[in-house]
Amino acid sequence: MNILTFDIEEWALEAGRKGGARPEKIAEYDRLLDQLLEILSARKIHATCFCTGLMATKYPQILHRLVENGHEIACHSNVHTWCNKMSREEMQEDTHAAVDALEQCIGEKIKGYRAPAFSITAQNPYAFEILAQNGIEYDASIFPAERDFGGFPSFGYDVPTRVQYKGIEIKEYPIPLLHFGKWKTAYSGGGYFRLFPYYLIRRTMNKADYAMTYFHINDLISEPTKLMSREAYESYFKEPGTLINRYKRFIKSNIGTGDAMTKLIRLLRQNDFVTIAQADMKINWNEAPVIKL
């Protein structure tokens, strides 16, 4: 079972940059979205799109297009602040605002959530309680390995799992991992998809009972990004913007961007995919692992 997901945030993040949105960047995002929707329509594939609340308030036409094309809308926070960078109260406010904005925009209940940068970790398990309080039924935030700015290696599973916390239960769709001996890494989205060769990605997906992709529009832009300024880096990542930190981010952001869209198109043409909502109906949750946090 292959699940296709996208994190939709770029338009709103661009609008929030110092100086406002650059028309050429918005046009580029629009062009890539058009291309993706055309390919998905031709293949009769639908995706789960994790959208920020700001996308609903500033660019509602993007969400409307996604819904009109049959794609599932889920929550990706309100302003794309990482959960492990917020207090419990701040996450509660952020999640409530995001879910409300998305539901007002599309007129449907929001059932799913993904934290920016997979930032639900062993240090903030209360996030699951907040999600349940806001009507979320499934989450896709767990990166069950070591990772910059997040990661939950002690989670222990990279298959659909039932998470229980203080009397609530949420269905979890963690990021699937590629195992090299004791070393574990993601492979099916973001910089990992850009880094690994196509044959390895497809072979791993074909051998797995469960695989889930995750893509951003920025993952698919072929032109390299520029080195971030110290101010921009510290504002976004909430850590010192040293030259080393900024160069590490520059390399991770640009590796493999040249052919990422080509690889994705090839993957979509050679594999079938479902949304998380569709996957939910196929999984026997009574037999799924249970994690008590």
C-alpha positions in Angstrom: 0.0 0.0 0.0 1.5 3.3 -1.2 0.2 6.5 0.3 0.8 9.8 -1.5 1.1 13.0 0.6 2.1 16.6 0.0 2.9 19.4 2.5 1.3 22.6 1.1 2.8 25.7 2.6 5.0 27.5 0.1 2.6 30.2 -1.0 1.9 31.4 2.5 5.5 31.2 3.6 6.5 33.3 0.6 3.8 35.8 1.5 5.2 36.1 5.0 8.8 36.8 4.0 10.3 40.2 4.6 9.3 42.4 1.7 6.3 40.2 0.9 5.7 37.6 -1.8 7.8 37.6 -5.0 5.4 37.3 -8.0 7.9 35.1 -9.8 8.0 32.6 -6.9 4.2 32.5 -6.7 4.0 31.9 -10.4 6.5 29.1 -10.1 4.5 27.4 -7.4 1.3 27.7 -9.5 3.0 26.2 -12.5 4.3 23.2 -10.6 0.9 22.7 -8.9 -0.7 22.8 -12.4 1.7 20.2 -13.6 1.2 17.9 -10.6 -2.6 18.1 -10.8 -2.5 17.3 -14.5 -0.4 14.2 -13.9 -2.4 13.0 -11.0 -5.7 13.5 -12.9 -4.4 11.5 -15.8 -3.4 8.6 -13.5 -6.6 8.9 -11.4 -4.4 9.2 -8.3 -5.5 11.3 -5.3 -3.2 12.6 -2.5 -3.5 13.8 1.1 -2.5 17.4 1.2 -1.4 18.7 4.5 -2.1 22.5 4.4 -1.3 25.3 6.8 -4.1 27.4 8.2 -2.5 30.4 6.5 -2.9 28.7 3.1 -6.6 28.7 3.9 -6.8 32.3 4.8 -4.3 33.8 2.3 -4.6 31.4 -0.7 -7.9 29.7 -0.4 -8.0 29.2 -4.1 -5.2 26.6 -3.8 -7.2 24.5 -1.4 -10.3 24.8 -3.5 -8.4 23.5 -6.5 -7.1 20.6 -4.5 -10.6 19.7 -3.3 -12.1 20.1 -6.8 -9.5 17.6 -8.1 -10.5 15.0 -5.4 -7.6 15.4 -3.0 -7.9 15.1 0.7 -7.1 18.2 2.9 -5.4 17.7 6.2 -3.8 20.1 8.7 -0.1 21.1 8.7 -0.3 23.6 11.6 -1.4 27.2 11.3 1.8 29.2 10.6 4.3 26.4 10.1 5.9 26.7 13.5 7.4 23.5 14.7 5.6 21.8 17.6 8.8 21.3 19.6 9.4 25.1 19.3 6.0 25.9 20.9 4.7 25.6 24.4 1.7 23.4 25.1 -0.5 26.5 25.1 0.9 27.9 21.9 0.4 24.6 20.1 -3.2 24.4 21.3 -3.8 27.9 20.0 -2.0 27.2 16.7 -3.8 23.9 16.1 -7.3 25.3 16.9 -6.7 28.2 14.6 -5.4 26.0 11.8 -8.2 23.4 12.0 -10.9 26.2 12.1 -9.4 28.0 9.1 -9.2 24.9 7.0 -12.7 23.8 7.9 -14.1 27.2 7.1 -12.3 27.2 3.8 -13.3 23.8 2.4 -16.5 23.2 4.4 -15.4 19.8 5.6 -14.2 18.2 8.8 -10.4 18.1 9.1 -9.4 14.6 10.3 -5.6 14.5 9.7 -2.5 16.3 10.9 1.2 16.5 10.2 3.6 18.6 12.3 6.0 20.8 10.4 9.4 19.1 10.2 7.9 16.0 11.9 8.3 17.9 15.2 6.2 15.6 17.5 8.9 13.8 19.5 9.4 12.0 22.8 9.7 15.5 24.4 6.2 16.7 23.5 3.8 13.7 23.6 1.0 16.0 24.9 0.7 17.0 21.2 -1.5 13.9 20.7 -3.9 15.1 23.4 -4.1 18.5 21.7 -4.8 16.9 18.3 -7.6 14.8 19.8 -9.1 17.9 21.5 -9.2 19.5 18.1 -11.0 16.6 16.4 -8.0 15.1 14.7 -8.4 11.3 14.1 -5.0 10.5 12.5 -1.5 11.9 12.6 1.4 11.6 10.2 4.1 13.4 12.2 6.3 10.7 13.6 9.8 10.3 12.1 10.9 7.1 13.9 14.7 7.7 13.6 17.3 10.3 14.4 16.7 13.6 12.5 17.7 17.2 12.6 15.2 19.4 14.4 13.1 16.4 15.5 12.9 12.6 15.2 11.4 10.0 17.5 13.8 7.0 17.4 12.3 5.4 20.5 8.9 5.2 18.9 9.9 1.8 17.6 7.5 1.4 14.6 7.5 2.6 11.0 4.1 1.1 10.1 0.5 2.3 11.0 0.3 2.4 14.8 -2.3 3.2 17.4 -1.0 5.9 19.8 -2.5 6.1 23.3 -1.9 9.0 25.6 -3.9 9.9 28.8 -7.1 8.2 27.7 -7.1 9.3 24.0 -6.1 7.3 21.0 -5.0 8.5 17.6 -4.0 6.5 14.5 -0.4 7.2 13.5 1.1 7.0 10.1 4.8 7.2 10.7 7.4 7.8 8.0 8.6 4.5 6.6 12.3 3.7 6.9 15.0 2.2 4.8 17.3 -0.1 6.9 21.0 -0.5 6.3 22.0 -2.8 9.2 21.5 -0.8 12.3 21.3 2.5 10.4 17.8 3.7 9.6 16.8 6.5 7.3 13.7 7.8 5.4 13.7 7.4 1.7 10.3 8.3 0.3 10.2 12.1 0.5 11.9 15.4 1.0 15.7 15.5 0.7 15.8 11.7 1.1 13.9 11.2 -2.1 16.2 13.6 -3.9 19.3 12.0 -2.5 18.7 8.3 -3.1 18.7 6.8 -6.6 15.3 6.1 -8.2 15.8 2.3 -8.5 16.4 2.0 -4.7 13.3 4.1 -3.8 11.0 2.1 -6.1 12.5 -1.3 -5.1 12.0 -0.5 -1.4 8.4 0.7 -1.9 7.6 -2.4 -4.0 8.9 -4.7 -1.3 7.1 -2.9 1.6 3.5 -3.6 2.8 3.3 0.1 3.8 5.0 3.1 2.2 4.2 6.8 2.4 5.7 9.6 0.4 5.9 13.3 1.5 6.7 16.1 -0.9 6.9 19.9 -0.9 6.6 22.1 -3.9 10.1 23.4 -3.1 11.4 19.8 -3.3 10.5 19.9 -7.0 12.1 23.2 -8.1 15.2 22.5 -10.2 17.0 25.8 -9.6 19.2 25.9 -6.4 18.2 28.0 -3.5 20.5 30.7 -2.2 22.4 30.6 1.1 20.1 31.9 3.8 21.0 35.1 5.6 21.7 34.8 9.4 18.5 36.7 10.1 16.3 34.6 7.9 17.8 31.3 9.2 17.4 32.3 12.9 13.9 33.5 12.3 12.8 30.2 10.7 14.9 27.6 12.5 15.0 29.2 15.9 18.7 28.4 16.4 22.0 30.2 15.8 22.5 31.1 12.2 26.2 30.2 12.1 27.9 29.9 8.7 28.2 26.1 9.3 24.5 25.7 10.1 23.5 27.7 7.1 25.8 25.8 4.7 24.5 22.5 6.1 20.9 23.7 5.4 22.0 25.0 1.9 23.4 21.6 1.0 20.4 19.6 2.3 18.0 22.0 0.5 19.7 21.7 -2.9 21.0 18.1 -3.2 19.2 16.3 -6.0 16.9 19.1 -6.9 17.8 18.9 -10.6 15.8 15.8 -11.4 13.4 15.6 -8.4 10.3 16.4 -10.5 11.4 13.9 -13.2 11.8 11.2 -10.5 8.4 11.9 -9.0 6.6 11.8 -12.4 8.3 8.5 -13.1 7.2 7.2 -9.7 3.6 8.3 -10.2 3.5 6.6 -13.6 4.8 3.3 -12.4 3.1 2.9 -9.0 -0.5 3.2 -7.7 -1.2 5.4 -4.7 -4.0 6.1 -2.2 -4.8 8.9 0.2 -4.6 8.4 3.9 -8.4 8.4 4.1 -8.4 5.5 1.6 -5.7 3.7 3.4 -7.6 4.0 6.6 -10.4 1.8 5.3 -7.9 -0.9 4.2 -6.0 -1.3 7.5 -7.1 -3.7 10.2 -6.6 -1.4 13.1 -7.3 -4.2 15.6 -4.1 -5.8 14.6 -2.0 -2.6 14.5 0.7 -2.1 17.1 -0.2 0.0 20.1 2.2 2.6 21.6 1.4 4.0 25.0 3.1 7.3 25.7 
